Amino acid sequence: MQLDPLVQGVFWLGVGALALTLVAMVCLILQRMVSLHRERNTRQFLAEWRPLISRALAGDDKLVLPKLPAVYLLDFLQLWLHYQESLRGESHQLLNQIFAQQALRRRLHRLLKHGNLRQRLLAATTVGHLQDGEMWEVLVRLMHKHSPIAIVAARSLVQIDAQRAAPLVIPQILAHRDWSQARLSNLLSNEGSALVPPLLEAIGLAAWQKLPHLGRLMRLLEPIGFHPDKQFLAPILIGNEDPGTLLSALRLFRSPQDIHLVHLHLQHPDWHVRAEVASTLGRLGSADDLPHLEQLLQAREWGVRRQAARALVAAPFIQPGTLDALIQQHRGEHAAAALQQAIADLEFK
């Protein structure tokens, strides 16, 4: 029986669609099987190696680690990095010794050069903890990429040689606006002191040119624990109205004798700045600042009132009975409610 060409076309189209559906189902099943197999292997690896690494870190001299099968390399790197990021002190050296016993350096270098993104991220982080200078140029190239690996490479460079890395990393911090503050804090927290001179130079240039990223640069000083002196902060507090910059400068401020520089921003239009002014006055102010804090306690914005109340409750210059007098004076107002909440929070702690 001769079928109409259109009917034949629809028939074969249906056959093709059915075949593609079957192929897709087979691929999904195979992918799931591979995933389950990988998960099972990972569980077996962790069950065997977690106790071994724990014993090695505990100083078990009789322990002989088995040779790591190639299939478990990525699992080993993840476990090893988990310990590196979690532990402190001499554990880092012990972990490096465990890595050296496995003779994985060549495979690690190959992953860093030719692996996929996940493999390169693991390898770059590992190289940093190992302080492996052989991969310096590779890490420098990776740091210049617009990729998640860039900040990982920068951190590893700082871990390997902070002094040498400083002039290379600071320009990249300026160039990569997508690097989060949390990741930058992590980058700087351990070896960041070596980055202070070039960072201060970059901040000085940004302050002179009134660049918009000045506040972002100054926030990098906080995780380092570096607090600039008055000569450095005074021009920024006097000649800048950018909220982000002022917030960073106030958090870094440590000069009670120069508290008048903080007073300059009691009327700042951005409430975040006024809230930070209140915090700074509570931290560094004197009894003369009580009227300023009372003024901030009556601000329209809840965030400013809350911070002013907390500053008053914690300030060492507040005399007994002062808080009760303020609550009575402002009874029925938002200021009294903010003070009562701050007192309750302190008592709860």
HELIX and SHEET records of a PDB file:
HELIX    1   1 PRO A    5  LEU A   57  1                                  53    
HELIX    2   2 ALA A   70  TYR A   72  5                                   3    
HELIX    3   3 LEU A   73  SER A   86  1                                  14    
HELIX    4   4 SER A   91  GLN A  101  1                                  11    
HELIX    5   5 ARG A  105  HIS A  114  1                                  10    
HELIX    6   6 LEU A  117  LEU A  130  1                                  14    
HELIX    7   7 GLY A  133  MET A  135  5                                   3    
HELIX    8   8 TRP A  136  MET A  143  1                                   8    
HELIX    9   9 ILE A  149  ILE A  160  1                                  12    
HELIX   10  10 ALA A  162  ALA A  175  1                                  14    
HELIX   11  11 GLN A  181  SER A  189  1                                   9    
HELIX   12  12 GLY A  192  LEU A  195  5                                   4    
HELIX   13  13 VAL A  196  GLN A  209  1                                  14    
HELIX   14  14 LEU A  214  ARG A  219  1                                   6    
HELIX   15  15 LEU A  221  ILE A  224  1                                   4    
HELIX   16  16 LYS A  230  GLY A  239  1                                  10    
HELIX   17  17 PRO A  243  LEU A  252  1                                  10    
HELIX   18  18 PRO A  256  ASP A  258  5                                   3    
HELIX   19  19 HIS A  260  HIS A  263  1                                   4    
HELIX   20  20 TRP A  271  LEU A  284  1                                  14    
HELIX   21  21 ALA A  287  ASP A  289  5                                   3    
HELIX   22  22 LEU A  290  LEU A  297  1                                   8    
HELIX   23  23 TRP A  302  ALA A  314  1                                  13    
HELIX   24  24 THR A  322  GLN A  329  1                                   8    
HELIX   25  25 HIS A  334  PHE A  348  1                                  15    
END                                                                             
